[in-house]
Amino acid sequence: MSEHISVKQEGAIMRLGFNRPEKRNAITAEMYGALADGLAAANQDPAIRVVLFESTGDIFTAGNDIADFMSGNSNPTDTHDLPPVVRFLEAVALAEKPLIAAVQGGAVGVGVTMLLHCDLVFAAESATFHTPFVDLGLVPEAASSLLMPANIGHQLAAEMLIAGKKIDAVRACEFGFVNEIVGAGDLAATATREAEAIAAKAPAAVRLTKKLMKGDLSPVLARMKEEGSLFASQLQSAEFREAGMAFMQKRKPDFSNLG
């Protein structure tokens, strides 16, 4: 378990929180592993009926910790065959219990794509959503290259995944992956209230309804695998090396000599 992921069970609700505010809640391999373990525990525990994603500080998550990724820490551990990030992405796609997210401040990269697998998403008025994969010399993940165009159309998905434009909470609500915008001071209470309401419903009926709504997940898992292969390849590319160095040096990457 990671100190940077808080795991709390409150009644029938499991709260999984990003807890690394000093690093803008950037996600390391260790954090991915803790998130995956939490989701696995929620699936297996009949006492848990809802999972609520939240965060500490003024940002949801800055996405992948670039330095951690460049160090190679995303490789499988001794106890698991899959890299922690893959375990998390598969876990969030296959979660049996309803997933609710409370998004404050910025959500970047996987902080956005994971929301496509959530059942309800509440956002503070200050929330922003940014998927700069291409800007980092990478490709989308979490099956977002499949789910986002299917949900909002190719052109709007291209605005986020190719153009890498940051959108605000109002636009995210219009796009359909945010349910409701609330004041920052009301975000936690609103998300908790909804989680408690769902937790009080007939548990088998809730799980079965979610399963019916999600349908056949094999195309989602297949796209995750395809994205993962391309993502891993791009991590070894000159494009990512340039983007990573530019990030560390706080400058704009120069891809003009790459093709």
Secondary structure, DSSP 8 states (H G I E B T S, - for coil): --TTEEEEEETTEEEEEE--GGGTT-B-HHHHHHHHHHHHHHHH-TT--EEEEEESSS-SB--B-HHHHHHTTTS--TT-SS-HHHHHHHHHHH--S-EEEEE-SEEETHHHHGGGG-SEEEEETT-EEE--TGGGT----TTHHHHHHHHH-HHHHHHHHTS---EEHHHHHHHTS--EEE-GGGHHHHHHHHHHHHHTS-HHHHHHHHHHHH---HHHHHHHHHHHHHHHHHHTSHHHHHHHHHHHTTS----TT--
